Amino acid sequence: MPDSGAQTKTDYQKLVARFKKEYPDAELTVQVFTRNVLWKKIFMLKYPTAQETIPDVVQIPHYWTALLTRAGVAENLSQLDPGLSLVPFLPSLKTHCYKPGTKDIYSLPWWFDISALHYRADHLRMVSEDPEKDLSTWDGLLDICERLKKQFEKVEGYYPMQNSDWRGSLSTRSSFMEIWGRGADLLTPDLRQTQIASAAFKQGVQDYITLALKEYMPILRERGSLGTMMTGKASMLMSRKQGISSFAGRKAAPVRTVPVPRTGKSSIAYLSGMNLMMNVSGKDKETALKFIKWCARSDNQFIHASTIEAFPALEESFNKFISSSKRLEIYSGILASARTLPNITITGTVVEILNKVLAMSATEIVEGRFTQAGLDRELDKAAKEVEYLLSLYEG
């Protein structure tokens, strides 16, 4: 996946070069797809067409593991290497590696990112005496956005919040923190029903969408036409990237990092892991296993996470990583309160359903047609779709 935007090709060339330095006889090429393209291609892995390249290893969002084991696409890594262990990895990442109901490992953690709020200290000083206190709640965030909007009203193209979504749209993954804060979730604790149609879930989505409705955050604008927090065209960024490369050395624009503002009693961050899975139809499983285990090594995780502004999945490496920067130390507390999406068969499909709902809302906002009642109806429809999926696959 394009984990580091325009730098992705270069970053993966470096990764391949480091691997081939240790395994000079190994043949290794990398193909990059967006998450949406990979989602469409993933089901062709088991029965590819003659024109399709068959990958040996695939990078996947960690909550796809259950689906791909059920579909018979993912190889059982525990069978290939009975000594493989998840002990060194962060506890919050382990359950997404197993085939549900077993202790067989089908994917291995590579890296993860986690949501936080970054802000320009010089900008916030203009509108707040205590930014961290004001930004601790969602209402406080909206108030700060309004103050910033007035403060920089003469700056062309300015928005208080930079949009972190790579499409410039509304992001389902960015709405989960507000939903969780309101006390709702995708599913009930027993994973038998959905909460998408609940009042609390709808309120959480509304919290997030307010950023676009009040023009605190740009949506559906050409990325080249928008400035960024570092160019002074925004003051804040809610992102899962830790920003070492983006923020380092900017003394004129000092960046502070705090937990995402809470919509309820406490701040809850969204944690998204990326795992490596071996394709059951792959042709070179020996080299594929070597590569997966090489990527899981402490030194390689540290280097790669630094390169793409993410975090290493190994617990020891993560602790070492956040201690390397004063600004990153706050991530220890952020991780402690973070949540992930469940590793069950339908999770990926549910996220796609919600993506369509928010994409429709983004278009309606830009065209001036958005209504909360309309969004609520779409969420009710989505809930019925999810209930049907649950009856088929999780009953």
C-alpha positions as CSV (number, residue, x, y, z in Angstrom):
1,M,0.0,0.0,0.0
2,P,1.1,3.6,-0.5
3,D,2.2,3.9,3.1
4,S,4.3,7.0,2.6
5,G,2.5,8.7,-0.2
6,A,4.8,9.9,-3.0
7,Q,7.8,8.4,-1.2
8,T,6.4,4.9,-1.2
9,K,8.3,3.6,-4.2
10,T,11.6,4.9,-2.9
11,D,10.9,3.6,0.6
12,Y,10.2,0.1,-0.7
13,Q,13.3,0.1,-2.9
14,K,15.3,0.7,0.3
15,L,13.5,-2.1,2.0
16,V,14.2,-4.5,-0.8
17,A,17.8,-3.5,-0.9
18,R,18.3,-4.2,2.8
19,F,16.6,-7.6,2.4
20,K,18.7,-8.6,-0.6
21,K,21.9,-7.5,1.2
22,E,21.2,-10.4,3.7
23,Y,19.6,-12.7,1.1
24,P,21.4,-11.9,-2.2
25,D,20.0,-14.9,-4.0
26,A,16.4,-14.1,-3.2
27,E,14.1,-12.6,-5.9
28,L,11.9,-9.9,-4.5
29,T,9.7,-7.4,-6.3
30,V,7.1,-5.1,-4.8
31,Q,3.8,-4.0,-6.2
32,V,1.9,-1.1,-4.6
33,F,-1.9,-0.8,-4.5
34,T,-4.3,1.5,-2.6
35,R,-6.4,-0.1,0.0
36,N,-9.5,0.1,-2.2
37,V,-7.7,-1.6,-5.1
38,L,-6.3,-4.3,-2.9
39,W,-9.8,-5.0,-1.4
40,K,-11.0,-5.7,-5.0
41,K,-8.0,-7.8,-5.8
42,I,-7.7,-9.8,-2.6
43,F,-10.4,-12.3,-3.5
44,M,-8.6,-13.2,-6.8
45,L,-5.5,-14.4,-5.0
46,K,-6.8,-18.0,-4.6
47,Y,-7.9,-18.3,-8.2
48,P,-6.0,-15.7,-10.2
49,T,-6.6,-15.2,-13.9
50,A,-3.8,-15.9,-16.4
51,Q,-2.9,-12.2,-16.6
52,E,-2.7,-11.8,-12.8
53,T,0.6,-11.7,-11.0
54,I,0.5,-14.1,-8.0
55,P,2.0,-12.5,-4.9
56,D,3.7,-14.6,-2.3
57,V,3.3,-12.1,0.5
58,V,0.5,-9.5,0.9
59,Q,0.3,-6.6,3.3
60,I,-3.2,-6.4,4.8
61,P,-5.1,-4.3,7.4
62,H,-5.0,-6.6,10.4
63,Y,-8.8,-7.0,10.7
64,W,-8.8,-8.7,7.3
65,T,-7.1,-11.8,8.7
66,A,-10.3,-13.6,9.7
67,L,-11.9,-13.0,6.3
68,L,-8.9,-14.3,4.4
69,T,-8.5,-17.4,6.5
70,R,-12.2,-18.2,6.0
71,A,-11.8,-17.6,2.3
72,G,-8.8,-20.0,2.2
73,V,-6.5,-17.3,0.9
74,A,-4.1,-17.0,3.8
75,E,-1.4,-19.6,4.5
76,N,-1.2,-21.1,8.0
77,L,2.2,-19.8,9.2
78,S,2.1,-21.9,12.3
79,Q,2.2,-25.0,10.2
80,L,5.1,-23.7,8.1
81,D,7.0,-22.7,11.3
82,P,5.7,-24.3,14.5
83,G,8.2,-22.1,16.5
84,L,6.6,-18.9,15.3
85,S,5.5,-16.8,18.3
86,L,3.5,-13.6,19.0
87,V,5.0,-13.2,22.5
88,P,7.3,-10.2,21.5
89,F,4.4,-8.2,19.9
90,L,2.2,-5.6,21.6
91,P,-0.8,-7.3,23.2
92,S,-3.4,-5.2,21.3
93,L,-2.0,-6.6,18.0
94,K,-2.0,-10.3,18.8
95,T,-5.7,-11.3,18.4
96,H,-5.7,-10.1,14.8
97,C,-3.1,-12.6,13.7
98,Y,-5.1,-15.8,14.5
99,K,-7.7,-17.6,12.6
100,P,-10.7,-17.0,15.0
101,G,-11.3,-19.8,17.4
102,T,-7.7,-21.2,17.0
103,K,-4.2,-20.3,18.1
104,D,-2.9,-20.8,14.5
105,I,-1.0,-17.7,13.2
106,Y,-2.1,-16.6,9.7
107,S,-0.6,-13.1,9.6
108,L,2.2,-11.4,11.5
109,P,2.3,-7.8,12.7
110,W,4.5,-5.5,10.7
111,W,3.7,-2.0,11.9
112,F,0.8,0.0,13.2
113,D,-0.4,3.6,13.4
114,I,-2.7,5.2,16.0
115,S,-4.7,8.4,16.1
116,A,-3.6,11.6,17.9
117,L,-4.1,15.3,17.5
118,H,-1.1,17.4,16.3
119,Y,-1.2,21.2,16.5
120,R,1.0,24.1,15.8
121,A,1.9,25.6,19.1
122,D,2.5,29.1,17.6
123,H,-1.0,29.2,16.1
124,L,-2.8,27.9,19.2
125,R,-1.0,30.4,21.4
126,M,-2.9,33.1,19.5
127,V,-6.3,31.8,20.5
128,S,-5.9,29.8,23.7
129,E,-4.1,30.2,27.0
130,D,-4.2,26.5,27.6
131,P,-4.4,24.6,24.3
132,E,-4.1,21.1,25.9
133,K,-7.0,21.8,28.2
134,D,-9.2,23.3,25.4
135,L,-8.4,20.5,23.1
136,S,-9.2,17.7,25.6
137,T,-12.9,17.7,24.6
138,W,-14.7,17.7,21.3
139,D,-16.7,20.8,22.1
140,G,-13.4,22.4,23.1
141,L,-11.9,21.4,19.7
142,L,-14.8,22.9,17.8
143,D,-14.5,26.2,19.9
144,I,-10.8,26.4,19.1
145,C,-11.6,25.8,15.4
146,E,-14.0,28.7,15.4
147,R,-11.4,31.0,17.1
148,L,-8.7,29.9,14.6
149,K,-11.1,30.5,11.7
150,K,-11.6,34.1,12.8
151,Q,-7.9,34.5,13.6
152,F,-6.8,33.5,10.1
153,E,-9.8,34.7,8.1
154,K,-7.5,36.8,5.8
155,V,-5.3,33.8,4.9
156,E,-6.4,32.5,1.6
157,G,-7.2,28.7,1.6
158,Y,-6.9,28.4,5.4
159,Y,-8.8,25.8,7.4
160,P,-8.3,25.1,11.1
161,M,-8.0,21.4,10.5
162,Q,-5.9,19.7,7.8
163,N,-7.7,16.7,6.3
164,S,-5.6,13.6,6.8
165,D,-7.7,11.4,4.5
166,W,-5.7,10.6,1.3
167,R,-8.8,11.1,-0.8
168,G,-9.7,14.4,0.8
169,S,-13.0,13.0,1.8
170,L,-14.7,12.0,5.1
171,S,-12.9,9.1,6.7
172,T,-14.7,6.2,8.4
173,R,-11.6,5.5,10.4
174,S,-11.5,9.1,11.6
175,S,-15.0,8.8,13.0
176,F,-14.5,5.8,15.2
177,M,-12.9,7.8,18.0
178,E,-16.0,10.0,18.3
179,I,-18.3,7.0,18.0
180,W,-16.5,5.1,20.8
181,G,-16.4,8.2,23.0
182,R,-20.2,8.4,22.7
183,G,-20.4,4.8,24.0
184,A,-21.3,3.1,20.8
185,D,-19.4,0.6,18.6
186,L,-19.7,-1.2,15.3
187,L,-21.0,-4.3,17.1
188,T,-22.3,-5.3,20.5
189,P,-19.7,-6.9,22.8
190,D,-20.9,-10.4,21.9
191,L,-20.4,-9.5,18.1
192,R,-24.0,-10.7,17.4
193,Q,-25.6,-7.3,16.6
194,T,-24.6,-4.0,15.2
195,Q,-25.0,-0.6,16.9
196,I,-24.8,1.4,13.7
197,A,-28.5,2.5,14.0
198,S,-28.2,3.5,17.6
199,A,-28.5,7.2,18.6
200,A,-25.0,7.1,20.2
201,F,-23.4,5.9,16.9
202,K,-25.2,8.5,14.9
203,Q,-24.1,11.2,17.3
204,G,-20.5,10.1,17.0
205,V,-20.7,10.3,13.2
206,Q,-22.3,13.8,13.5
207,D,-19.5,14.9,15.8
208,Y,-16.9,14.1,13.2
209,I,-18.9,15.5,10.2
210,T,-19.3,18.8,12.0
211,L,-15.7,19.6,11.1
212,A,-16.8,19.6,7.4
213,L,-20.2,21.2,7.9
214,K,-18.7,24.2,9.7
215,E,-15.9,24.4,7.2
216,Y,-13.3,23.7,9.8
217,M,-11.8,21.0,7.5
218,P,-11.7,20.9,3.7
219,I,-13.4,18.0,1.9
220,L,-13.4,17.0,-1.8
221,R,-10.9,19.6,-2.8
222,E,-7.9,19.0,-5.1
223,R,-5.0,18.2,-2.8
224,G,-2.6,20.4,-4.8
225,S,-4.9,23.4,-4.1
226,L,-4.7,23.0,-0.3
227,G,-2.0,24.1,2.1
228,T,-1.0,22.0,5.1
229,M,-0.3,22.6,8.7
230,M,3.4,23.0,8.0
231,T,2.8,25.7,5.4
232,G,0.6,27.7,7.7
233,K,-2.7,26.9,5.8
234,A,-3.9,24.8,8.8
235,S,-3.3,24.7,12.5
236,M,-4.2,21.1,13.5
237,L,-4.1,17.6,12.1
238,M,-5.9,14.5,13.4
239,S,-3.8,11.7,12.1
240,R,-2.5,8.2,12.8
241,K,1.0,9.1,11.5
242,Q,3.5,10.1,14.2
243,G,5.0,12.8,12.0
244,I,8.7,12.5,12.8
245,S,9.8,13.3,9.3
246,S,7.1,15.9,8.7
247,F,7.5,17.8,12.0
248,A,11.1,17.4,12.9
249,G,13.4,20.5,12.6
250,R,10.5,23.0,12.1
251,K,11.5,25.4,14.9
252,A,9.5,28.2,13.3
253,A,6.4,25.9,13.4
254,P,6.7,23.8,16.6
255,V,4.3,20.9,16.7
256,R,2.7,19.4,19.9
257,T,0.9,16.1,20.1
258,V,-2.0,15.3,22.4
259,P,-4.7,12.6,22.6
260,V,-7.7,13.0,20.3
261,P,-10.4,15.1,22.0
262,R,-13.0,13.1,23.9
263,T,-16.7,13.0,23.1
264,G,-17.4,11.1,26.3
265,K,-15.7,10.4,29.6
266,S,-12.2,9.6,28.1
267,S,-10.2,9.9,24.9
268,I,-10.2,6.7,22.8
269,A,-7.7,6.4,20.0
270,Y,-8.1,4.3,16.9
271,L,-5.3,1.8,16.3
272,S,-4.8,0.3,12.9
273,G,-2.3,-2.5,12.4
274,M,-0.7,-3.7,9.2
275,N,0.1,-7.4,9.0
276,L,2.0,-9.6,6.5
277,M,0.1,-12.6,5.1
278,M,1.4,-15.4,3.0
279,N,-0.7,-16.3,-0.1
280,V,-1.7,-19.9,0.0
281,S,-1.2,-20.0,-3.8
282,G,2.2,-18.5,-3.7
283,K,5.0,-20.2,-5.5
284,D,8.0,-19.5,-3.3
285,K,6.9,-20.1,0.3
286,E,10.4,-20.6,1.6
287,T,11.5,-17.1,0.6
288,A,8.2,-15.7,1.6
289,L,8.5,-17.0,5.1
290,K,12.1,-15.6,5.3
291,F,10.8,-12.2,4.2
292,I,8.0,-12.1,6.8
293,K,10.3,-13.2,9.6
294,W,12.9,-10.6,8.5
295,C,10.3,-7.9,8.5
296,A,9.3,-9.0,12.0
297,R,12.8,-8.5,13.3
298,S,13.3,-5.7,15.8
299,D,15.9,-3.7,13.8
300,N,13.9,-3.9,10.6
301,Q,10.6,-2.9,12.3
302,F,12.3,0.1,13.9
303,I,13.8,1.3,10.6
304,H,10.7,0.8,8.5
305,A,8.3,2.4,11.0
306,S,10.6,5.4,11.2
307,T,10.6,5.7,7.4
308,I,6.8,5.7,7.0
309,E,6.0,7.7,10.2
310,A,4.3,4.7,11.8
311,F,5.2,2.6,14.9
312,P,6.9,-0.8,15.2
313,A,4.7,-3.7,16.3
314,L,7.2,-5.4,18.6
315,E,6.7,-4.2,22.2
316,E,10.4,-3.7,22.9
317,S,10.8,-1.8,19.7
318,F,7.8,0.4,20.3
319,N,9.0,1.4,23.8
320,K,12.5,2.2,22.4
321,F,10.9,4.1,19.5
322,I,8.7,6.5,21.6
323,S,11.6,7.1,24.0
324,S,13.7,8.5,21.1
325,S,11.6,11.7,21.0
326,K,10.1,13.8,23.8
327,R,7.0,14.5,21.7
328,L,6.5,10.8,21.1
329,E,6.4,9.8,24.8
330,I,2.7,10.7,25.0
331,Y,1.9,7.7,22.7
332,S,2.4,5.4,25.7
333,G,-0.8,6.7,27.2
334,I,-2.5,7.0,23.9
335,L,-1.8,3.3,23.2
336,A,-3.2,2.3,26.6
337,S,-6.6,3.7,25.7
338,A,-6.7,2.7,22.1
339,R,-9.1,0.3,20.4
340,T,-9.1,-1.7,17.3
341,L,-11.8,-3.1,15.0
342,P,-12.7,-6.7,15.6
343,N,-10.9,-9.5,13.7
344,I,-14.1,-11.2,12.3
345,T,-15.1,-12.2,8.8
346,I,-17.4,-9.2,8.1
347,T,-15.3,-6.3,9.5
348,G,-13.7,-5.3,6.1
349,T,-17.1,-5.3,4.4
350,V,-18.7,-3.3,7.2
351,V,-16.0,-0.6,6.8
352,E,-16.6,-0.5,3.1
353,I,-20.4,0.0,3.7
354,L,-19.7,2.9,6.1
355,N,-17.2,4.4,3.6
356,K,-19.9,4.6,1.0
357,V,-22.2,6.3,3.5
358,L,-19.6,9.0,4.4
359,A,-18.6,9.4,0.8
360,M,-22.2,10.2,0.0
361,S,-22.4,12.7,2.9
362,A,-19.2,14.4,1.8
363,T,-20.7,15.0,-1.7
364,E,-24.0,16.3,-0.2
365,I,-22.1,18.7,2.1
366,V,-20.2,20.1,-0.8
367,E,-23.3,20.5,-2.9
368,G,-25.3,22.0,0.0
369,R,-27.8,19.0,0.2
370,F,-26.7,17.4,3.4
371,T,-29.3,16.8,6.2
372,Q,-28.8,14.9,9.4
373,A,-32.1,13.1,8.8
374,G,-30.7,11.8,5.4
375,L,-27.5,10.6,7.1
376,D,-29.6,8.8,9.8
377,R,-31.6,7.0,7.1
378,E,-28.4,5.9,5.4
379,L,-27.0,4.6,8.6
380,D,-30.3,2.7,9.3
381,K,-29.9,1.1,5.9
382,A,-26.3,0.2,6.6
383,A,-27.3,-1.4,9.9
384,K,-29.7,-3.7,8.1
385,E,-27.0,-4.7,5.7
386,V,-24.7,-5.5,8.6
387,E,-27.3,-7.4,10.4
388,Y,-27.8,-9.6,7.3
389,L,-24.0,-10.2,7.1
390,L,-24.0,-11.1,10.8
391,S,-26.7,-13.7,10.2
392,L,-24.8,-15.2,7.4
393,Y,-21.3,-15.3,8.8
394,E,-21.3,-14.8,12.5
395,G,-24.4,-16.6,13.6
